[in-house]
Amino acid sequence: MPKEIKSANSQRPSPLTTTAAASGSSTSRTATTWTAKDDETLMNARASGLNWQPIASKYFPSKTANACRKRHERLMERRNAEDWDGVKLEMLAREYMNVRREMWSILASRVGEKWTMVETKCMEKGLKNLQQAHRSSLRKERGIYEGDDSGIGCSDAENEIDEGHTEVAEASHKVQGGYSLQQRGPSIQSMLSIAPAYPQQS
């Protein structure tokens, strides 16, 4: 009986062998390169409305649905980049120059600057820097309004300066007060040094 159990266990495939086989089959499915004909087939299949799994099963049995999706994304990015390097870029430049003064004048009137200066600064800073500056201004506004019911806020540095001025003023007042008290009354030494004036007797 023990020998029969051992023989049955030896015929069962190990988990490591099964995992390695699955990994090898998956690698063989996704390792093949894309050709120009494959790209054309993929674009046409996606344009016809098929989802990624049917596309992979019908046209690319050696590839996964996820591989088809990623390849399609790369092809679309490449196509968009090529479009904006050609006719689209020329059309954008032409229309921008036509409405340039009008579109920047709207923003310039809000900030009180010349439209050429506003255009230059926006182009110079870029969209990301402008978005960051906008978020920073919103945080400052929220901090002021939440910290003071009156709507007028002071920074920590301003509060420290005010407190310092108050302490200096109080100390100066104490010194001046003590000095004035000493000046109001004569000292004991001055009282003893002054002889009283008595009327002379005839």
Number of C-alpha atoms within 10 A of each C-alpha: 5 6 7 9 9 10 10 9 10 10 8 8 9 10 9 9 10 11 11 11 12 12 12 11 12 14 13 12 15 16 11 10 7 12 9 8 9 13 15 11 15 24 16 12 18 15 10 9 9 13 14 19 16 13 21 21 13 10 13 18 14 15 22 17 18 13 16 22 17 11 15 17 12 11 15 13 11 11 12 12 11 13 12 13 11 10 11 13 12 12 11 12 12 12 10 13 10 11 11 15 13 13 13 17 18 11 15 17 12 8 10 10 12 13 20 13 12 18 17 10 12 13 10 10 10 10 11 9 12 13 11 10 12 11 12 11 12 10 11 10 14 10 13 16 13 11 13 11 9 9 10 9 15 10 9 9 9 11 11 11 10 11 12 12 11 12 11 11 11 12 11 12 12 12 11 12 12 11 11 11 10 11 10 8 8 9 10 8 8 8 10 9 8 8 7 8 6 6 6 5 4 3
